[in-house]
Amino acid sequence: MASPKHSIERSAKILVVEDEVPDARNFIRLLKSLGYPIVINTASGEDAVEIARATSPDLLLVDMDLAVEWDSIEAVRKIQSFCGAAVVYVIGMAEDPDLFERAENTKSYGYLRKPVSELELKDAVASALRRKSEDPERRVAERSAETMAGQVGSNIARMRAEAELRDSKEQIRLIADALPVLIAYVDSNLRYRFHNKAYEEWYRKSAEEIDGKDIRDVVGDNLYKLIHPHAIRALSGETARFEPTAVFPDGKTRHTSALIVPHMNDEGEVKGVATLVTAHVPHRSAHGGGNFFLPFFDFVWPGVPRGVTNASGSTSRISR
């Protein structure tokens, strides 16, 4: 059975942050000779943060005095905010008390002074990885980071789905508003849940005066008397077609063809109705109006069963 040290060596990922090329090459060579197969090197603290996000290293071997835009302590601090990697600092000949004080606040697992021998590197890295694996606070931090990463991933997926849904709704709204007909969806309580721009023009009402309102409150008593019996038929599961003539609130008398299609769930219960009203066309085209509308119904409410009435007058449900 492999010893714990050997298990750690075979699986550990080490990120070397060193801007002196000869030193970086030496660290990589020594670490690989010691049995650490995954060794990544960068000379930049800023790049180290991005690499750590992508790879989740187990250990950081960091030159304490990077001569680049981000200092090493700042890079380690940022990495430790999302990653539970152990840290071993490498010190040059000069000693900066301020750097040491800041390094202590990052909970380092050791220090090495250049030039670093193979034995010193071996002992420091093995000790840091062992102590990291035994550190309950570090394990809690790692689990918290993993949980946060999962939550971030879920939030990103949710936001993408919401964005796609918004795009789909915007496309539906654009198409519906461009048509010179009345298109609406009314729930089982006969309250508007969707309407196109033509509704606002024909009935001289704003979107706020239509959304969520009862049919009678939107169309008025006279039109309601014409529409209500057919709406009730549709709520019973039967597709209704009729040709009312009425004076609309915009002052125009219109001879219209109307179609009301029931929206059924998988159990055959009617959840609401979709409606289409067009300016009058010859009677023989009334069914053509329905044929025009049904593909739009399928686009707006994909996969939703609808009721249809056959020539004998009986009603059935189509599942798609």
C-alpha positions as CSV (number, residue, x, y, z in Angstrom):
1,M,0.0,0.0,0.0
2,A,1.4,3.4,-0.9
3,S,2.4,5.7,1.9
4,P,0.4,8.9,2.4
5,K,3.4,10.9,1.3
6,H,3.6,9.1,-2.0
7,S,-0.1,9.4,-2.5
8,I,0.1,13.1,-2.1
9,E,3.1,13.3,-4.4
10,R,1.4,11.5,-7.2
11,S,-1.8,13.7,-7.1
12,A,-0.6,17.2,-5.9
13,K,-0.7,20.1,-8.3
14,I,1.9,22.7,-7.7
15,L,1.9,26.3,-9.0
16,V,5.3,27.9,-9.1
17,V,5.2,31.8,-9.1
18,E,8.8,32.9,-9.9
19,D,9.9,35.7,-12.2
20,E,13.6,34.7,-12.3
21,V,13.9,32.3,-15.3
22,P,16.9,30.2,-14.0
23,D,15.2,29.8,-10.6
24,A,11.8,28.9,-12.2
25,R,13.5,26.2,-14.4
26,N,15.4,24.8,-11.4
27,F,12.2,24.5,-9.3
28,I,10.3,22.8,-12.1
29,R,13.2,20.3,-12.7
30,L,13.5,19.5,-9.0
31,L,9.8,19.1,-8.3
32,K,9.4,16.7,-11.2
33,S,12.4,14.7,-10.2
34,L,10.8,14.4,-6.7
35,G,7.7,12.9,-8.2
36,Y,5.3,15.8,-8.6
37,P,4.0,15.4,-12.2
38,I,1.8,18.5,-12.4
39,V,3.9,21.6,-12.1
40,I,2.8,24.9,-13.6
41,N,4.9,28.1,-13.7
42,T,4.2,31.7,-14.2
43,A,6.2,34.9,-13.6
44,S,3.1,37.1,-12.9
45,G,1.1,37.4,-9.8
46,E,-2.0,38.4,-11.8
47,D,-1.6,35.4,-14.1
48,A,-1.1,33.2,-11.0
49,V,-4.6,34.2,-9.8
50,E,-6.2,33.3,-13.1
51,I,-4.3,30.0,-13.3
52,A,-5.3,29.1,-9.7
53,R,-8.9,29.7,-10.6
54,A,-8.7,27.3,-13.5
55,T,-6.5,24.6,-11.9
56,S,-7.1,24.7,-8.1
57,P,-3.5,23.9,-7.1
58,D,-2.7,22.1,-3.9
59,L,0.5,24.1,-3.2
60,L,1.9,27.5,-4.2
61,L,5.7,27.9,-4.3
62,V,6.1,31.7,-4.5
63,D,9.0,34.0,-4.8
64,M,8.3,36.5,-2.1
65,D,9.7,39.5,-4.0
66,L,8.2,39.4,-7.5
67,A,9.5,42.3,-9.7
68,V,6.2,42.6,-11.6
69,E,2.9,44.5,-11.4
70,W,1.3,42.6,-8.5
71,D,3.5,41.6,-5.6
72,S,3.5,38.0,-4.4
73,I,1.7,38.6,-1.1
74,E,-1.3,40.3,-2.9
75,A,-1.5,37.4,-5.4
76,V,-1.5,34.8,-2.6
77,R,-4.1,36.7,-0.7
78,K,-6.4,36.7,-3.7
79,I,-5.8,33.1,-4.4
80,Q,-6.6,32.1,-0.8
81,S,-9.9,33.9,-1.1
82,F,-11.2,31.1,-3.3
83,C,-8.6,28.2,-3.1
84,G,-7.3,26.3,-0.1
85,A,-3.7,25.9,-1.5
86,A,-0.8,25.6,0.9
87,V,1.9,28.3,0.5
88,V,5.7,28.0,0.7
89,Y,7.6,31.3,0.1
90,V,11.0,31.5,-1.4
91,I,13.3,34.3,-0.1
92,G,16.1,36.0,-1.9
93,M,19.2,37.5,-0.3
94,A,17.5,40.8,0.7
95,E,15.0,40.6,3.6
96,D,12.0,43.1,3.8
97,P,10.4,43.1,7.2
98,D,7.1,44.4,5.7
99,L,6.9,41.5,3.3
100,F,7.5,39.0,6.1
101,E,4.7,40.5,8.2
102,R,2.3,40.5,5.3
103,A,3.3,36.9,4.4
104,E,2.5,35.7,7.9
105,N,-1.1,37.0,7.5
106,T,-1.5,34.6,4.5
107,K,-0.9,31.5,6.7
108,S,2.2,30.2,5.0
109,Y,3.5,26.7,5.6
110,G,7.2,27.5,5.3
111,Y,10.0,29.5,3.9
112,L,13.0,28.6,1.7
113,R,16.1,30.8,1.1
114,K,17.8,30.9,-2.3
115,P,19.7,29.0,-3.6
116,V,17.3,26.1,-2.7
117,S,18.7,22.5,-2.6
118,E,16.8,19.5,-3.6
119,L,16.6,18.2,-0.1
120,E,15.3,21.5,1.3
121,L,12.6,21.7,-1.4
122,K,11.6,18.1,-0.9
123,D,11.2,18.5,2.9
124,A,9.4,21.9,2.6
125,V,6.9,20.8,0.0
126,A,6.1,17.4,1.6
127,S,5.7,19.0,5.0
128,A,3.3,21.7,3.6
129,L,1.2,19.2,1.8
130,R,1.0,17.0,4.8
131,R,0.0,19.9,7.2
132,K,-2.5,21.1,4.7
133,S,-4.2,17.7,4.6
134,E,-4.3,17.6,8.4
135,D,-5.6,21.2,8.8
136,P,-9.3,21.1,9.6
137,E,-9.7,24.8,9.1
138,R,-8.2,24.5,5.6
139,R,-10.4,21.5,4.8
140,V,-13.5,23.6,5.8
141,A,-12.3,26.4,3.6
142,E,-11.8,24.1,0.7
143,R,-15.3,22.6,1.1
144,S,-16.7,26.1,1.3
145,A,-14.9,27.1,-1.9
146,E,-16.2,24.0,-3.6
147,T,-19.7,24.7,-2.5
148,M,-19.4,28.4,-3.6
149,A,-18.1,27.2,-7.0
150,G,-21.1,24.9,-7.4
151,Q,-23.4,27.8,-6.4
152,V,-21.7,30.1,-8.9
153,G,-22.1,27.5,-11.6
154,S,-25.8,27.0,-10.8
155,N,-26.3,30.8,-10.8
156,I,-24.6,31.1,-14.2
157,A,-26.7,28.3,-15.6
158,R,-29.9,30.0,-14.2
159,M,-28.9,33.4,-15.6
160,R,-28.3,31.9,-19.0
161,A,-31.7,30.1,-19.0
162,E,-33.4,33.3,-17.9
163,A,-31.6,35.3,-20.7
164,E,-32.7,32.7,-23.2
165,L,-36.3,32.9,-21.9
166,R,-36.2,36.7,-22.1
167,D,-34.9,36.5,-25.7
168,S,-37.7,34.0,-26.6
169,K,-40.4,36.2,-25.0
170,E,-39.0,39.3,-26.8
171,Q,-39.2,37.4,-30.2
172,I,-42.8,36.4,-29.5
173,R,-43.7,39.9,-28.5
174,L,-42.1,41.4,-31.6
175,I,-44.0,39.0,-33.9
176,A,-47.3,39.4,-32.1
177,D,-47.1,43.2,-32.1
178,A,-46.3,43.3,-35.8
179,L,-49.6,41.5,-36.8
180,P,-52.7,43.6,-37.5
181,V,-54.9,41.2,-35.5
182,L,-55.9,40.8,-31.9
183,I,-53.8,38.0,-30.1
184,A,-54.2,37.2,-26.5
185,Y,-54.0,34.5,-23.8
186,V,-56.7,34.5,-21.1
187,D,-56.5,32.3,-18.0
188,S,-59.3,30.1,-16.6
189,N,-60.7,33.1,-14.7
190,L,-61.0,35.0,-17.9
191,R,-58.2,37.4,-17.0
192,Y,-55.6,38.6,-19.6
193,R,-52.1,37.1,-19.3
194,F,-50.8,38.1,-22.7
195,H,-51.9,40.5,-25.4
196,N,-50.4,42.2,-28.4
197,K,-50.2,45.8,-29.4
198,A,-53.3,45.8,-31.5
199,Y,-55.4,45.2,-28.2
200,E,-54.2,48.6,-26.9
201,E,-55.0,50.3,-30.2
202,W,-58.5,48.7,-30.7
203,Y,-59.6,49.1,-27.1
204,R,-57.8,52.4,-26.4
205,K,-56.2,51.1,-23.3
206,S,-52.6,50.9,-22.0
207,A,-50.8,47.6,-21.3
208,E,-51.4,48.2,-17.5
209,E,-55.1,48.5,-18.1
210,I,-55.2,45.1,-19.8
211,D,-52.7,42.8,-18.1
212,G,-54.4,40.8,-15.4
213,K,-57.8,42.4,-16.0
214,D,-61.1,40.6,-16.5
215,I,-62.3,40.4,-20.1
216,R,-65.4,42.5,-19.3
217,D,-63.3,45.3,-17.8
218,V,-61.2,45.5,-21.1
219,V,-63.8,45.0,-23.8
220,G,-66.9,46.6,-22.2
221,D,-70.4,45.1,-21.6
222,N,-71.6,45.0,-25.2
223,L,-68.6,43.1,-26.6
224,Y,-68.5,40.9,-23.4
225,K,-72.0,39.7,-24.2
226,L,-70.9,38.6,-27.6
227,I,-67.6,37.0,-26.5
228,H,-68.6,35.3,-23.2
229,P,-70.6,32.3,-24.4
230,H,-67.8,31.4,-26.8
231,A,-65.2,31.8,-24.1
232,I,-67.1,29.4,-21.9
233,R,-67.3,26.9,-24.7
234,A,-63.5,27.1,-25.1
235,L,-63.0,26.7,-21.3
236,S,-65.0,23.5,-21.6
237,G,-62.4,22.2,-24.0
238,E,-64.0,23.1,-27.4
239,T,-62.4,25.3,-30.0
240,A,-64.8,28.2,-30.7
241,R,-65.2,30.1,-34.0
242,F,-67.6,33.0,-34.5
243,E,-68.0,36.3,-36.5
244,P,-69.1,39.2,-34.3
245,T,-69.9,42.7,-35.6
246,A,-69.5,45.4,-33.1
247,V,-68.4,49.0,-32.5
248,F,-65.0,49.0,-30.8
249,P,-63.8,51.6,-28.3
250,D,-61.6,53.2,-31.0
251,G,-64.9,54.2,-32.7
252,K,-64.6,51.8,-35.6
253,T,-67.3,49.3,-36.5
254,R,-65.7,46.0,-37.4
255,H,-67.0,42.8,-38.9
256,T,-64.6,40.3,-37.4
257,S,-63.7,36.6,-37.4
258,A,-62.7,35.2,-34.0
259,L,-61.1,32.0,-32.9
260,I,-60.7,30.8,-29.3
261,V,-58.4,27.8,-28.7
262,P,-58.4,26.0,-25.3
263,H,-55.0,25.4,-23.6
264,M,-55.0,22.0,-21.9
265,N,-52.6,20.4,-19.5
266,D,-51.5,16.8,-19.7
267,E,-54.5,15.7,-17.7
268,G,-56.9,17.3,-20.1
269,E,-57.8,20.2,-17.8
270,V,-58.2,23.6,-19.5
271,K,-55.8,26.1,-18.0
272,G,-56.8,29.0,-20.2
273,V,-57.6,30.0,-23.8
274,A,-55.6,31.6,-26.7
275,T,-57.6,34.0,-28.8
276,L,-57.3,35.5,-32.3
277,V,-59.6,38.2,-33.8
278,T,-59.1,39.4,-37.3
279,A,-60.9,41.9,-39.5
280,H,-63.7,40.3,-41.4
281,V,-62.9,38.0,-44.3
282,P,-65.3,36.0,-46.4
283,H,-66.9,33.1,-44.5
284,R,-65.1,30.4,-46.4
285,S,-61.8,31.8,-45.1
286,A,-62.8,31.7,-41.4
287,H,-61.1,28.3,-41.0
288,G,-58.2,29.6,-42.9
289,G,-57.8,32.2,-40.1
290,G,-57.7,29.3,-37.7
291,N,-55.1,27.6,-39.8
292,F,-53.0,30.7,-39.8
293,F,-53.3,31.1,-36.0
294,L,-52.5,27.5,-34.9
295,P,-48.9,27.6,-36.0
296,F,-48.5,30.8,-34.1
297,F,-50.1,29.1,-31.1
298,D,-47.5,26.3,-31.4
299,F,-44.7,28.9,-31.5
300,V,-45.9,30.9,-28.5
301,W,-46.8,27.8,-26.4
302,P,-44.6,25.0,-27.7
303,G,-45.6,21.5,-26.6
304,V,-48.9,22.7,-25.1
305,P,-51.9,20.4,-25.9
306,R,-54.9,22.1,-27.5
307,G,-58.5,21.1,-28.0
308,V,-59.9,20.8,-31.5
309,T,-63.5,20.3,-32.8
310,N,-64.1,17.9,-35.6
311,A,-66.8,18.0,-38.3
312,S,-69.3,16.1,-36.0
313,G,-68.9,18.7,-33.3
314,S,-67.0,16.5,-30.8
315,T,-63.9,17.7,-29.2
316,S,-60.6,15.9,-28.7
317,R,-57.1,16.9,-27.4
318,I,-54.0,16.9,-29.5
319,S,-50.7,16.1,-27.6
320,R,-47.4,17.2,-29.1
